[in-house]
Amino acid sequence: MTLTSGVRVAPQPDVSRGERTRSAILEASRRLFLERGYAGTPINAITEACGISRAGFYTYFKDKREIFNVLGKTAYHDALAVIAEWANAREPFGPADIRTWVGHYFDYMDHHGAFVLASAHSAPDDEEFRNSRNRMVTRASWKLGQAIAGDGAHSPEVIGVAVMGLLDRAWHTVHRQTVAVDRDEMIAVVAEMIVAMTTPSAS
């Protein structure tokens, strides 16, 4: 106990330290899920990457499935926030706006790309997770497709899925450097492709 102005005050827990540890677990898990896949990432790999004990891990999460769910919900909400920049814009996006927006999407992927890719290729193998992921992807895709070409000939879901696939793969190519490309040039090229989708074709 400590004294403050003659009043006995119970010591407060170090919230910031706890938040740092929790964030470290999430970041390590995000990276390991990309490198090894969900099934190939045991809890001890996560604890070793964070420098904590298994008991320390269970202070914050009950299992790695809970971590995957937290990462998924966070990525989903952040994706909706990026999409909302376009969907809620007061004026139609022009080419410069689209290029800026693609840059923001790449920034989003800098933080969540590992999970986005891991969830597509290696995730908990059960129907509940697949249904949840499909609902989130469908909703995000529809919102993006509606923003890009809501009055076009194709359904918003198809437009959104196509564009998100393009964005994710383009970011991954730059991030993993499977092909030597400049990030800014990649953003410009992807933006030009999306601009073409927003331009009505001549009848």
Steps between C-alpha positions, in 0.01 A plus 500: 500500500613860441407823674362801315400804705454279802269257317598138450479417129531152354772475232355498149592221259742590222240516225748622241728202560208262463390668178855482365517129575162435341600699191829309480312169504270618221785633287708183541197285421418707190854449368518132588162424345628642172832314517374165628124503457247462777542125546879529493517760777495338845454714808859442608619663174298808590630512857859458383458784250364723777740388772219404737396179675197288413344620822557856380329415172192364675474819700388673181356230271340162557642350179635594157150482351406801714804687366396420143150629569632824655732556204213432261257742661762773523602454135136501392413823681813671372422385145151649530656827617720516188207411274289767670748767385373434147143391575428807715683759290292808427627525145567221247860378510722614216828334392707687760256406776511136396879497502503648850242245610705210363791631705278494809399142421867403476554666840215287636664189356834597656330438833250226419636336185650204682165412652304568182718257305513242780122503541457434130742206484542366853231546762303304759341216306143511619168612356440772759823680412448463125147637522615793712787581264276469194247742649769757575663469157163518323397812689834676445505402131146625445577835662814543291331394177209734569743789553698423185225421250164475671313575178714277280408189307651264758392427854675696777618176663683390186659841444603518867649150507692564177643829624587369846673203341699735278593725792598215730714324240668823391587584861630148559724522193656821631518380859656163424698637207433191291544741210717810532246781478475849642218547751396841366498377142293198599249728674482715186443202271233346723328839527492531120340156473231597751442831321422299187230316694337825607487639145180407316571323174375655180188330371 
